[in-house]
Amino acid sequence: MVRHLGSSLCDVTYVFDEPTIGLHPHDVQRMNQLLLRLRDKGNTVLVVEHEPEVISIADHVVDMGPGAGADGGTIVYEGAVAGLRRSGTATGRHLDRGQAVKPDPRRATGSLRVEHADLHNLRDVTVDFPLGTLTVVTGVAGSGKSSLVHGCLARRHAGVTVLDQAPIRGSRRSNPATYTGVLDPIRTAFAKANGVKAALFSANSEGACPECKGIGLIYTDLAFTAGVVSVCEACEGKRFTPEVLGYLLRGQNIGDVLGMSVLQAAEFFTEKAIRPMLRGLADVGLGYVRLGQPLNTLSGGERQRLKLAIELGKATEVLVLDEPTSGLHMADVDNLIALLDRLVDSGRSVIVIEHDLDVVARADWVIDMGPRAGHDGGLVVFEGPPATLTQAADSLTGQHLAEHMARRGVGVR
């Protein structure tokens, strides 16, 4: 962005896909200034974004919906920001809404201590992470949050499970159904209903289409140019042989099921072995994802929530999430906060690295890193409940949280 600001070119169309991911509210304000400067040079700036602060500076808004996946794909509003607020769409309803600061934060049942941390820009940091609570580690980008949590806490204490946004290992055959293991009871249900072997309903085994080897796509290498990917003509992308596709479970074949979204599958399946994982996927906000959707099409935030769905069924004591709101709409952030609260209420400790002020407001305990980034960061500038964070003089997060609550008319309730 800075490079183009110094360019003499104008009448250029720039497209930014969620440029605020990983940015603290203080940095979002700087991002807004850069976007406006690009526009004022005579350019067209298109931004795909969920951040209310970015939406609020737009000259024109196109709101997609009304839902996600098969329930989306239409323009539900187009026009000025003022009209969006009156539109009644999910974005319009949540644009000026905010979470109130939690009045009665949970009390810690113990703590995990990190002493004399000096990794990267950390400056001899000693801090306690309370157990039995929802703890948010925040601070401007580059303040030392990841160094403290990933580099120190997770390495010094056993039993800490880190769920990040790193790519999921697997082949091009991998999908949410195979990764979560829910495909196994699905195959068993089809086998039982038709009196055949469960192996027939695996795209990696006997039932796979011989032309595409169960991938559903044909990859053609064109040597000196980019390869071409096309849908397999033999199975029409369904991945299985005609014989296997002829076996039905309540009127649907295995190809139809893998084409279902998580919410559609949750309505379809009655089998007890299948429903818990589908419920977990829906709880983490992945209800729109198709069971057979290739994993390499999922965003970083979706991959992290997929990992979280698997952990819901385990007895994990301490969970660390790295910016779980990435890519989430404001309505989905509310659902995520409710899920994090349920995890803590079930006896777990949840530590979240996050910039979203609604998540910070609903925390039991906040650890704010700073005061700035790089060599100007690496210190804990605040430890305590979010209700007192707004009074911390050296905390940029506290200043922005106070402004956030004032704009949305919320406080402690």
N, C-alpha and C positions, 0 to 999 in steps of 0.2 A: 504493500500500500504506500509506504513511504517512497519507494522507488518511482511509482507512477505519479505521486504528488509532485516530484521534481521533474517530471517529463513535460515537454512542450506540447504534447498531443492533447487534443480535445475531441469532442464528439465521439468518444469511445464508450462502449457499453461494458460495464464491469458486473460480473456475477459473483457474489460471495455466499457460500453455503455455511451458515451458522458460524460466523466469524467470532462470536463471543464465547464459544466453547473453551473452557479452561480459564476464563477471565474473571477477575474480581470485579465487583460493581465499580470500583474506582477506575479500573482499566476499561470498563464498558463505556464510561463517559468519554475517555480519550478516543476509543474506537468510533463513537458517534461523531466526534469532531473531525476525524479523518474521513469518514463517509460523507459528511456534509461538504468538506473541502473538495473532495473529488467531484461531487455534484456541481459545486459552484464554479469549477473550472470549465463547465460546459459539457460534462459527461452525463451518461445515464447510469445509475447505480441500482442494481437489483439485488436484494438481500433475502435469502431464505432464513428465517429466524423465528425463535419463540420468545426471546427476551423482550419483556414489556418496554424497557427503556429504549430499545432500538425501534420497536414498532411505533412508539410515541413521536419520533422525529420524522416519520415517513410523510412524504407528500401524497402518496397513493398506496392503498393497501389492497391486496388480493388475498382473501381468506378462503382456504380450502377445507372441505369437510363433506358432510357434517361429522362423520366419524373417521375411523382409520380402516385401512385395508379395503375390503369389499364394500364397507359402509362409507367410504370417502370417494374422492375422485371428481367432485363437483365444486364449482365456485359458489360459496354461500354468501359472500359479500365482496363488493368491489367499490372503493371510494375513499373518502377521507377518514382519518382516525376518529374524528368526532362522531361520524356516522357509525363506525365500527362499535363504538361504546354503546350505541342505542340499538344495535342490530339484533341482539339476542343470540348470536352465535356463541359457541364455546369460548372462542378467543375474546369476543366482546364482553362476555360475562365475567371473565377472569382478568381482564386487562387492568382493572383498578382494585382488584381484591387482593388481600394479603392475609397471611397467618398471624394471629396474635401471639405475643410472647407467652410462653408457658408459665402460668402463675405458680404452680406447685411442682417443680422439677423432682424427679425421683432421687432418692438418696442412694449413694454408692454402697455396694456390698463389699467392696475391696478396691484394690487398685493395682495397676501395672506401672512400675516406675522405670523411667529412662534417665540414667545419670550421666552427666558430663558428655553429652553428645556433641561431636565436633565434625560430623560428616559434611562434606561440601561447604556450604556457607553457615552451618550451625556454629554458634559461638558458646561452647561449654554449657549446653542446655540441659537442665534437669527439670523433669516434669512428671506428674502422675496422671495416668489415664484411669478414670474411675470405672469400676465394673458394675454391671447391672443397670447401666444407663445408656442413653443415646448421646454420644459425644461427637461434637462436630469440630474438626480442625480446619481453620480457615485462615485467610490472609491473602495478600496480593500475590499474583503470579510471580514465582521466583523467590518467595519469602522463606522457603525451607520446609514447607508442609510435607511434601513427599519424602524428603531426606529424613525427616523425623519419624514418620509413620512407617514407610516401606524400608528405609535403610537402617533404622535403629529399633523401633518397637517390634516389628515383625521378625527381625533377626535375633533379637535378644530374648524373646519370650516364646516358649513352645505353646502350641494350642491356638495360635492366632492364624485365622484363615483369611487370606487376602483375595478379594475378588476384584480384578482390574479389567481394563478394556482391551487387553492384549488379544491378538488373533487366536482363535481356537484351533488347536492342532487337529487335522483331519484331512481327508481327501475331498475331491469335488463331489463325492457321493454323500458326504455327511450333511445332515439336516437336523432340525430340532428334535424330530422323532427318534433318530438314531442316537444323538448326543445325550439326550435325557434318559434314554432307555425305555421310553414309553412304547416304542415300536415292538418290543418283545411281547408284552401282553396283547397288543393289537394283533400281531401275527398268530398268537395262540387262540384268540377269539375267532379269527377267520378259519383257522384249522379245525377248531372244534365244531363250528357251524357247518362246515362242508365235509368233514370226515377225511381230511387229507393232511399231509405233513406241513408243519409250520414253516419249513425251509422254503416252500414254494412262494411264500409271501415276502421274501427277502430279495431286494434288487441286486444283492451281491452273491446270490446263490442260484438254485435251480430255476427259479421263476423269472430270472432276468431276461429281458429282450436280447436275443443273440446279435442284433445289428449294432446296438449302442452299448451293449454289455451292462445294461441296467442303469445307465446314467440319464437317459432320456434326451441326450443331446449328442450331436456329432461334431467333433472338433477336427477341423481341416487345417493342416499346416501348409501355408503358402510360401514357405521358405523366406523369400526376400521381403515380404510384406506381412502385415499383421494377420494372424490366423482368423479363420471364420468359424463361428459357432452357429449351428442350425439345429432345429428341432428334429429329432429322429422321425423319419417318415413311416418306419415300420410300426412303431408303437405310439406315434403321435405325442411323444413326450411322456407317456404314462409309465415307461420303464419296465413293464412286465409283458410277458407273452399273452396272446389272446386267450389261451387256456386259463391262465391264472386270473385274468381280468373277468373271466366268466364265473368265478366263484364269488358269491355275494354274501354280505352280512347285513341283514335288514335292508335289502335293496341296493346296497352300495358295494362297489368293488374296492380293492386295495388302492387302486389309482385314484378313485374318487375321495377316499379317506385322506390320502396324503395331500390332496389338493384342498382339503378343508382348512379353515383358520382354526386356531385354538378354541375360540368361543363356539364355532360351529361343531367342532369335535366334542366339546363338553356337553352340548345338547344331544348329540347323536349317541355317544357311548353311555351305557348303563353299567358296564363291568366295573366292579370295585377296584380291580388292580390297575385300571387306566385312569380313573377320575382324579386321584390325588395329584398326579403330576400335571394334568391339564388345569386343575384349579390353581396350582402353584404358578404356572406360566401366566394365567390370567391375572393373578394377584400382583405379579411384578410388572404388569402393563404390556404383556406380549399377546394379548388376546387376538390381535389382528394378524399375527404371523402364521403362515401356512406350515403345517406339520412337515411337508416335504420340501420346504424352501431351502435352497443351498445355503450353508453357513457362511460362505464367502460373500453373500449379499447382505448380511446383517451389519449394522453400524457398530461402533465401539460400545455405545451405551446399550444397544440391544444384546450384544455378546455378554456384557457384564450382568445384565438382568437375567439372561439365560442361565448363567452360572449361579446366580442367586436363587433361581427357582429350584435348582437341584439341591442347594444347601438347605432349603426350607424343610426338607424331609430328614435332615441329619441332625445329630445332637451337637452341632458346632457351638462352642462356648463363646468365642470372641470372633466377630465378623468385622472385617475392614473393607469398606467400599470407597472407591476412588471416583468422585464426581458422578454419582449414579443418576443425576438429573440431566446428564448430557443427552441432547436430542429429544427431551421430553417437553410436551406442551404443558402449559400452566395447570390444566385440569389433571394431567397425569402426575404432576409433581405432588398435588394434594393426595392422590392415591398412594404414591410412593411413601409419603410421610406417614400415612396411616399404616402401611405395611411395616415400616421401620418400628413404629410404636408397638405393633403386635409382636414383632420379634423380641423386643426388649421385655414386654409383658410375659412372654413365654419363658423367660429366664436367661436370655442371652444378653451379651454385651455387644453393642454396635458402635463402631467408630467410623465416621464418615469424613472424608476430605471433600469439602464442598464450599462453593461460593454463593449458592442460591440463598437469598436472605430469608425466604420462607422456611427453608430447612434449618437455618441458623436459629430462627425465632422459636422453633418447636423443639430444640435440643434441651437436654437436661443440663449439659455442661458444654462450655465452649473453650477451646484453646486457640487463641488468635496469634498467628505468627507475623513478624514484621520487624521494625515498623514499615520498611519498604522492601525492595527486591534486591537480589544479588548480595553484594558486600554490605548493603545498607539494611539487610534483613538478618535472618538467622537467630532471632530472639523471640521469646514468648512475651508478648506485650499485654496479654490478658488471659486469666484463668478464672472461670466462674460461670454462674448461670446467665442466660441471655438477658434477663431483666436488668442486670447491672452492666452489661457490655456497653450499652449506650452512654454510660457515664465515664468510660475509660478514655482518658485524654489522648493517649498515644495510639488508639486503635482506629484505623481507617474503616474497619468493618463496623465498629460501633457507631461511627458517624453516619455511615450509609444506612445502617439498620434504623437509626432514629429518623432519618429522612424518609426511608421506605415506609415506616409505620405512619408517619405524619401524612404522607401523600395518600395513603389508603385508609386513613382514619381508624387504625387499629392500635391497640396497646397491649396491656396485660389483662387477660380475661380468663 
